[in-house]
Amino acid sequence: SSLTKIREACGLHYPDKRRDRSNIAAEFPWVQLPEDFAAVDPYWRPDARETLPQLKGRIVAFFQWLASNVQEELLGIVSHGVWIESCLMHF
């Protein structure tokens, strides 16, 4: 989903682990999660940190998705420090 493409770099550190879909839906019932939003965090691993090339791959995939799916002329993108820093370094 587009939401997983703009998340912080993940792995090893528990604060980077996304909550399960059911937990998010229960706490924020007014938020409509995309159908392809995985039930459990597909990226976080307790034994490995996402590499910079892997993160950059998600950044590129997000902008490809954005270019083909969003028609708005003005758009705000909200993410985390490592993602934004990597994005600015890449572009």
Residue, then its C-alpha position, 0 to 999 in steps of 0.5 A: s500500500s502507499l502507506t507502507k511506502i512512506r513509513e520510517a526505516c524499520g527493523l531491529h528497533y521496536p518503536d519502528k514496528r507498525r501495529d497490527r491492522s486490527n489494533i489500528a482499526a480498533e483505535f481509529p475506527w474513522v480511518q479507512l485503511p487501504e484494502d492492501f494494508a497488511a494485517v501484520d507489519p510486512y517490513w519489520r524484522p527483529d533481527a535485521r534493519e532495513t538497508l538504505p537501498q531498500l528504503k530508497g526502493r520504497i521511496v521510488a515506489f511511492f513516487q511512482w505510485l503518486a505520479s500514476n494515482v494522484q490528480e491533486e495539484l497541491l499535496g502534503i506528504v507526512s512521514h518520518g525523519v529518516w524517510i524524508e532525509s533519504c528522499l531528499m538525498h535521493f532526489 
